[in-house]
Amino acid sequence: MQVLLLKDVDQVGQAGEIKRVADGYARNFLIPRGLATIATPGAIKKAELEREAAARRQAKELSEAQALAQALNGLTVSFQARAGEQDRLYGSITKADIAEELEKQVNQEVDRRKIELDEPIKDLGTHSITIHLAPDAEATINVVVERMDED
């Protein structure tokens, strides 16, 4: 029986592929679990349309990520924070703080999970941080942490 795979199936194939499988395997396992459907011309056409739409959506997201990376690249974000004698902050600057400040500067949402920061910034000074927006779109920004004037 010819089936159109709706999801990846181990040792059978990837989603969107048309495969020949045993009738019993298709009727008793693949189709009831929603892993495949019978490969009718309508189902094949629908799968092709979905694949094309996904490719267009992915290309659009990549171009948006590249535009955002271009806007962010080389940007400097400044923070003022209270610090002790050895230039250690009393608090810390987190990914969320950086993302919030970037959003204010570029008027576009920046996902904090895309910011590459192993641990929060706890020292005064300039820190270079990479933001991975997409596989082919990344930006490097500078985060400057200055001592807050305590009047």
Secondary structure, 3 states (H helix, E strand, C coil): CEEEECCCECCCECCCCEEECCHHHHHHHHCCCCCEEECCHHHHHHHHHHHHHHHHHHHHHHHHHHHHHHHHCCCEEEEEECECCCCEEEEEECHHHHHHHHHHHHCCCCCHHHEECCCCEEECEEEEEEEEEECCEEEEEEEEEEECCCC
